[in-house]
Every structure is written in structure tokens, then in C-alpha cells.
Amino acid sequence: MNQPHDDLASLEPLLAEYAEVEQDMASPATLADPARLRRVGRRYAKLGRVKAAADRLAAARDDLGAAREIAAEDPSFAPEVPALEEEAAAAHEALMRILAPRDPQDALNAILEIKAGEGGEESALFASDLARMYARYAEAHGWSVTEMSATHTELGGFKDVTLAIRAKGSPAPDEGVWAHLKYEGGVHRVQRVPVTESAGRIHTSAVGVFAMPEIEDDEDIVIDPNDLRIDVYRSSGPGGQSVNTTDSAVRITHLPSGIVVSMQNEKSQLQNKEAALRVLASRLAAEARAKKEAEASAQRLSQVRTVDRSERIRTYNFPENRIADHRTGFKAHNLDQVLDGALDPVIASLREADEAERLARATSAP
């Protein structure tokens, strides 16, 4: 950890970069390039938080230094010093939290793939409940939700559904969609009496969620067309009913990885192909990132890729109106509100645990 008065000096490169990025934000070249504007805007938002925290700390230390000098000459001013010391300490901690290493993809948007698992129709119905929960949560944060692909069941559930959740503008890293939804990947277990259960018995079923950041167009992910098998077929609605008369649905298989992405919600084959390629690129980026983190032993919150009820990350218990996250020990008896989008306390427990670990690493660094 840096010495108290060395930390501000060490920020000079970042503050110099802030001034440069501020100019870049206003340049005609940046304003004319949406992808560049998003990228530069995210960096500007991040550095802006560093500058604001540095300014706060500098002002707090100046005030504290002046108060100590005055108190040395006039003891009647001494009672003011402790409060200023607390402010300086709080400002320093706030700066350290901002500087703590964080996921560089936090400011990105997210794609959620929700798949029914054990439990048959009941699992598919709960997959629909989760999709609605995430949509409500996104709406509460002012984000947009696009259903990129879905396979329906007779009772209105989802065998699988893919949601693209996007923020407006260029949010600061800790306000990005991925910063909030990165913890949702894994197995979600539900305990309730299914609508198909005539004897009133409680059943346990599972739904798998795969969360990934939606990579930008300029990300270094190259997909070789020779590695793809592209199949087209007729889009279908609930129960397999055809919803159009053309073969506009697209299924792309990435042969080296075995990843399969299907899209049918767009009206044209070209639009479905473009949407499928976006999801495929994000899946490949997520797989490469997970592999890199695993090799470095740095993956803290792993995502389960098999929908096995024993590998749950969260349980939704309807009879007790209880939600429990098994990674942080969070429990609450407001399941009805959570399923209506009130996920903030649950996600906050995960973010706080993650932040505490990042801060511990930052403050213990030599």
C-alpha cells in the first residue's frame, strides 16, 4: 500500500490521462465514431471518478493540515481536528476502493441465456419467471431488454431464452450492466407446488443461467467463417407452431468449440444471423476469459454450465417466500418482491463480497 502522501503523487499519470481523454471526448473524430465514443466515454467516466476522489482527498488533507497548524497555536481549535481526520481517512478509503483492481468489462452490457433443466414443464415455467425478473430489474435501472431468441412451451414457459440487457450511454464501471449481472451465472433452484401438481406436493427443479458480457464490435474476437456450420429453418412459436412461412431462423455451430447458437426472433435470415454471431462472439470471449482466469487461479465466482440441482447458487422457496444466495449466505423473506425485480439487496451482497476481496488485495499489495 502506498504511503499516505505518496498515493496522490502516484495518480499523476491517471490525472494526466483524464485531461487527454476529456479532450478526446470532444474531438470530431470521436463524436463521429459511435464505437469509439462508447469506449472513450467509459474511460472518461472511470477516470472522472478517480479525479473526483483525488480532489476530495487533497481538500481533506489540506483542511486537516491547516486545522492542525491553527490548533498548535490556539488549543481551542483542537476539537475540530478529529472530525477532519475522519474525513481524510474516509476520503482515502473511497479513493482506494475506486483504485482497487476490478473487472475491466464491468461497464459492458450483458447477455443472459436462461435454460430449463431438471423439472420438465415446471422448470420451463420458472425459466419464464427468471426472465421476467431480470426484465423488471433492468427496467428499474433504466436499461433496455431485448429478447434475442426463445423456445416456448405449451404452458407459456421457456425451454430457453436469450436476453440482451443494455444500458444507455457510457456508464461508470460500477454502474454498468455487467457489474451487476455478472453474478447471475449458475444454477437457480426453485421449490414450489407446480401448476401441474394435483396433489399439492412441493417439487424442486432447476434452471441454468449463463451470464456473459456483450463484447463490443472492436473486441479482438475473430471468427473464421470456415469454423462455422450455418443451418436455416422455419421459426416456430409455442408448441412448435410455425410463425412465418420462410426459413428465416438460423442455427450457427462453432465447430472448434461446439458452441451452438440459434436465433429466430428477427424477421429476416440476415438479422437472425447477425444476432447469432453477436451472441457467439460473446460466448467465445466469455469462454476465453474463464479459461484465462482458471489458469491464473483468479476465478472467484464460477458459473455452472450443467443444470444440476446439487450445484445451485441460489434457492427460491415459494412456500416460505424465501430467497437464499448460497455464495454469500444472503437470505430474505420477500421472494415475491424479488421476482418482481427487487434484486438489488441480493446483488449488493455479492458486489460487497467481491469488493471486499478486491480491496483486500489492493491494500495488501507491496
Secondary structure as the mmCIF struct_conf table of DSSP 4:
data_model
#
loop_
_struct_conf.conf_type_id
_struct_conf.id
_struct_conf.beg_label_comp_id
_struct_conf.beg_label_asym_id
_struct_conf.beg_label_seq_id
_struct_conf.end_label_comp_id
_struct_conf.end_label_asym_id
_struct_conf.end_label_seq_id
TURN_TY1_P TURN_TY1_P1 PRO A 4 ASP A 6
HELX_RH_AL_P HELX_RH_AL_P1 ASP A 7 SER A 10
TURN_TY1_P TURN_TY1_P2 LEU A 11 LEU A 11
HELX_RH_AL_P HELX_RH_AL_P2 GLU A 12 MET A 25
TURN_TY1_P TURN_TY1_P3 ALA A 26 ALA A 26
BEND BEND1 SER A 27 SER A 27
HELX_RH_AL_P HELX_RH_AL_P3 PRO A 28 LEU A 31
TURN_TY1_P TURN_TY1_P4 ALA A 32 ALA A 32
HELX_RH_AL_P HELX_RH_AL_P4 PRO A 34 GLU A 73
HELX_RH_3T_P HELX_RH_3T_P1 PRO A 75 PHE A 77
TURN_TY1_P TURN_TY1_P5 ALA A 78 PRO A 79
HELX_RH_AL_P HELX_RH_AL_P5 GLU A 80 LEU A 99
BEND BEND2 ALA A 100 ALA A 100
TURN_TY1_P TURN_TY1_P6 PRO A 104 ALA A 107
BEND BEND3 LEU A 108 LEU A 108
STRN STRN1 ASN A 109 ALA A 116
TURN_TY1_P TURN_TY1_P7 GLU A 118 GLY A 120
HELX_RH_AL_P HELX_RH_AL_P6 GLU A 121 ALA A 140
TURN_TY1_P TURN_TY1_P8 HIS A 141 GLY A 142
STRN STRN2 SER A 144 HIS A 152
TURN_TY1_P TURN_TY1_P9 GLU A 154 LEU A 155
BEND BEND4 GLY A 156 GLY A 156
STRN STRN3 PHE A 158 ARG A 166
BEND BEND5 LYS A 168 GLY A 169
HELX_RH_3T_P HELX_RH_3T_P2 PRO A 173 GLU A 175
BEND BEND6 GLY A 176 GLY A 176
HELX_RH_AL_P HELX_RH_AL_P7 VAL A 177 LEU A 181
HELX_RH_3T_P HELX_RH_3T_P3 LYS A 182 GLU A 184
STRN STRN4 GLY A 186 ARG A 192
TURN_TY1_P TURN_TY1_P10 VAL A 195 THR A 196
BEND BEND7 SER A 198 ALA A 199
STRN STRN5 HIS A 203 GLU A 214
TURN_TY1_P TURN_TY1_P11 ASP A 217 ASP A 218
BEND BEND8 GLU A 219 ASP A 220
HELX_RH_3T_P HELX_RH_3T_P4 PRO A 225 ASP A 227
STRN STRN6 LEU A 228 TYR A 233
STRN STRN7 SER A 236 SER A 236
HELX_RH_3T_P HELX_RH_3T_P5 PRO A 238 GLY A 240
STRN STRN8 SER A 242 SER A 242
BEND BEND9 THR A 245 THR A 246
STRN STRN9 ALA A 249 HIS A 254
TURN_TY1_P TURN_TY1_P12 LEU A 255 GLY A 258
STRN STRN10 ILE A 259 MET A 263
BEND BEND10 ASN A 265 SER A 268
HELX_RH_AL_P HELX_RH_AL_P8 GLN A 269 GLU A 295
TURN_TY1_P TURN_TY1_P13 ALA A 296 SER A 297
BEND BEND11 LEU A 301 LEU A 301
BEND BEND12 THR A 306 THR A 306
HELX_RH_3T_P HELX_RH_3T_P6 ARG A 309 GLU A 311
STRN STRN11 ARG A 312 ASN A 317
TURN_TY1_P TURN_TY1_P14 PHE A 318 ASN A 321
STRN STRN12 ARG A 322 ASP A 325
TURN_TY1_P TURN_TY1_P15 HIS A 326 THR A 328
STRN STRN13 LYS A 331 ALA A 332
BEND BEND13 HIS A 333 HIS A 333
HELX_RH_AL_P HELX_RH_AL_P9 LEU A 335 VAL A 338
TURN_TY1_P TURN_TY1_P16 LEU A 339 GLY A 341
HELX_RH_AL_P HELX_RH_AL_P10 ASP A 344 SER A 364
#
